[in-house]
Amino acid sequence: MAVKNISVIGAGTMGNGIVHVCAQFGYTVTMIDISEEALKKAINNIEKNLDRQVQKNIITEEVKQNTLKNIQTNTNLDAAKNSDVVIEAASENFAIKEKIFKQLDEICKAETILASNTSSISITKIGAATSRADKVIGMHFMNPVPVMKLIEIINGYETSKETTATIIELSKQLQKIPV
């Protein structure tokens, strides 16, 4: 599966870091949060981090500008409907994640992969909240996301080999080392 459009649910520290990296490597990214204020704060944080990368000659000003152009924000989960991959980075609370995944299952196209950045909640349990457990996977990014190279890929009992292969390839495109 070719991944072009990514949505990230949650504009906190992990969410905005994931958005930053995905956008920097050329993906069209929609950052979704229930709070417009959180989205604005996240964009400011991404800009500051990009400025730091420019100052350290890690990226060029052109890469910074292109990264920012690749980011859209929205307060409505429906904005994820055309995504190839959705990465959830909401609070570490199963009830919240379960609600998000149930909604995403209804909103997104059948082939959309639903990933969670969780480090403590079972991917199998999250997948059971959907009708597509084969397309549910864990993508546990390390903080700070733009700096740390490792990403932990976690399968649920029903995660398909195709889903895993797609997410490993995406991780490599983001210059992360999947473990």
C-alpha positions as CSV (number, residue, x, y, z in Angstrom):
1,M,0.0,0.0,0.0
2,A,1.3,3.4,-0.9
3,V,1.1,5.9,1.9
4,K,0.6,9.6,1.0
5,N,-1.9,11.0,3.4
6,I,-1.5,10.7,7.2
7,S,-3.7,11.9,10.0
8,V,-2.4,12.3,13.5
9,I,-4.9,12.4,16.4
10,G,-3.6,14.5,19.2
11,A,-1.6,17.7,19.2
12,G,0.4,17.2,22.4
13,T,4.1,16.5,22.6
14,M,4.0,13.2,20.9
15,G,1.3,14.1,18.3
16,N,3.0,17.3,17.1
17,G,6.4,15.5,17.0
18,I,4.9,12.8,14.8
19,V,3.2,15.5,12.6
20,H,6.6,17.3,12.3
21,V,8.5,14.2,11.1
22,C,5.8,12.9,8.7
23,A,5.4,16.4,7.1
24,Q,9.2,16.9,6.9
25,F,9.5,13.7,4.9
26,G,6.9,14.8,2.3
27,Y,3.7,13.3,3.6
28,T,0.5,15.4,3.6
29,V,-0.5,15.4,7.3
30,T,-3.7,16.4,9.0
31,M,-3.2,17.1,12.8
32,I,-6.5,16.6,14.6
33,D,-7.3,17.7,18.1
34,I,-10.5,18.7,19.9
35,S,-8.9,22.0,20.9
36,E,-8.2,24.7,18.4
37,E,-5.8,26.2,21.0
38,A,-3.9,23.0,21.2
39,L,-3.5,22.9,17.4
40,K,-2.2,26.5,17.4
41,K,0.3,25.7,20.2
42,A,1.4,22.6,18.3
43,I,2.0,24.5,15.1
44,N,4.1,27.0,17.0
45,N,6.1,24.2,18.6
46,I,6.7,22.6,15.2
47,E,7.9,25.9,13.8
48,K,10.3,26.4,16.7
49,N,11.7,22.9,16.3
50,L,12.1,23.5,12.5
51,D,13.9,26.8,13.2
52,R,16.2,24.9,15.5
53,Q,16.9,22.3,12.8
54,V,17.6,25.2,10.3
55,Q,20.0,26.9,12.8
56,K,21.9,23.6,13.3
57,N,22.1,23.0,9.5
58,I,20.1,19.8,9.8
59,I,17.5,21.1,7.3
60,T,17.3,24.1,4.9
61,E,14.8,26.9,5.1
62,E,13.2,25.4,2.0
63,V,12.7,22.1,3.8
64,K,11.2,24.0,6.7
65,Q,8.7,25.9,4.5
66,N,7.7,22.7,2.6
67,T,7.2,20.9,5.9
68,L,4.8,23.6,7.1
69,K,2.9,23.5,3.8
70,N,2.4,19.8,4.3
71,I,0.5,20.3,7.6
72,Q,-3.2,20.9,7.9
73,T,-5.1,21.1,11.2
74,N,-8.7,20.3,12.1
75,T,-10.9,19.8,15.2
76,N,-13.2,17.2,13.5
77,L,-12.2,13.6,13.4
78,D,-14.0,13.4,10.0
79,A,-10.9,15.1,8.6
80,A,-9.2,11.7,8.7
81,K,-11.6,10.1,6.3
82,N,-9.2,10.1,3.2
83,S,-6.0,9.1,5.1
84,D,-4.0,6.1,4.2
85,V,-2.7,5.8,7.8
86,V,-4.0,7.4,11.0
87,I,-1.7,7.6,14.0
88,E,-3.5,8.1,17.3
89,A,-1.5,10.0,20.0
90,A,-4.2,10.8,22.5
91,S,-4.1,10.4,26.2
92,E,-3.1,7.0,27.7
93,N,-6.7,6.2,28.6
94,F,-8.3,3.1,27.1
95,A,-11.8,4.6,27.1
96,I,-10.6,7.6,25.0
97,K,-8.6,5.4,22.6
98,E,-11.5,2.9,22.2
99,K,-13.9,5.8,21.3
100,I,-11.4,7.3,18.8
101,F,-10.8,3.9,17.1
102,K,-14.5,3.1,16.9
103,Q,-15.1,6.5,15.2
104,L,-12.1,6.1,12.9
105,D,-13.3,2.6,11.9
106,E,-16.6,4.2,10.7
107,I,-15.1,7.3,9.1
108,C,-12.0,5.9,7.3
109,K,-11.8,4.0,4.1
110,A,-11.7,0.2,4.5
111,E,-8.0,0.0,3.6
112,T,-6.8,2.7,6.0
113,I,-4.3,1.5,8.6
114,L,-5.1,2.6,12.2
115,A,-2.0,3.0,14.4
116,S,-1.6,3.9,18.0
117,N,1.4,5.5,19.7
118,T,0.5,3.8,23.0
119,S,3.2,2.3,25.1
120,S,1.0,0.6,27.6
121,I,-2.4,-0.4,26.1
122,S,-2.8,-3.7,24.3
123,I,-3.0,-3.3,20.5
124,T,-5.2,-6.4,20.4
125,K,-7.6,-4.7,22.8
126,I,-7.6,-1.5,20.7
127,G,-8.1,-3.5,17.5
128,A,-11.1,-5.3,19.0
129,A,-12.9,-1.9,19.1
130,T,-12.9,-1.9,15.3
131,S,-14.0,-4.2,12.5
132,R,-10.5,-4.1,11.0
133,A,-8.2,-5.6,13.7
134,D,-5.9,-6.8,10.9
135,K,-5.2,-3.1,10.1
136,V,-4.6,-2.0,13.7
137,I,-0.9,-1.7,14.8
138,G,1.2,0.1,17.3
139,M,3.7,2.7,16.2
140,H,5.4,3.8,19.5
141,F,7.6,6.8,18.6
142,M,10.3,7.9,21.1
143,N,10.4,11.4,22.5
144,P,11.5,13.8,21.1
145,V,10.2,12.4,17.9
146,P,12.2,14.6,15.5
147,V,15.5,13.5,17.2
148,M,15.0,9.9,18.3
149,K,15.6,7.3,15.6
150,L,13.9,4.2,17.2
151,I,10.3,3.3,16.7
152,E,8.7,0.3,18.3
153,I,6.3,-1.5,16.0
154,I,3.7,-3.6,18.0
155,N,1.4,-6.1,16.4
156,G,-1.9,-7.1,17.8
157,Y,-2.9,-10.8,17.5
158,E,-4.8,-10.1,14.3
159,T,-2.5,-7.5,12.7
160,S,-1.8,-8.7,9.2
161,K,1.6,-9.1,7.6
162,E,0.7,-6.5,5.0
163,T,-0.1,-4.0,7.7
164,T,3.2,-4.6,9.4
165,A,5.1,-4.4,6.2
166,T,3.5,-1.1,5.3
167,I,4.2,0.4,8.7
168,I,7.8,-0.8,8.7
169,E,8.3,0.8,5.2
170,L,6.7,4.0,6.4
171,S,8.9,4.1,9.5
172,K,12.0,3.7,7.2
173,Q,10.7,6.5,5.0
174,L,10.6,8.7,8.1
175,Q,14.2,7.7,8.8
176,K,13.3,5.7,11.9
177,I,14.7,2.4,12.9
178,P,11.8,-0.1,13.5
179,V,12.3,-2.5,16.4
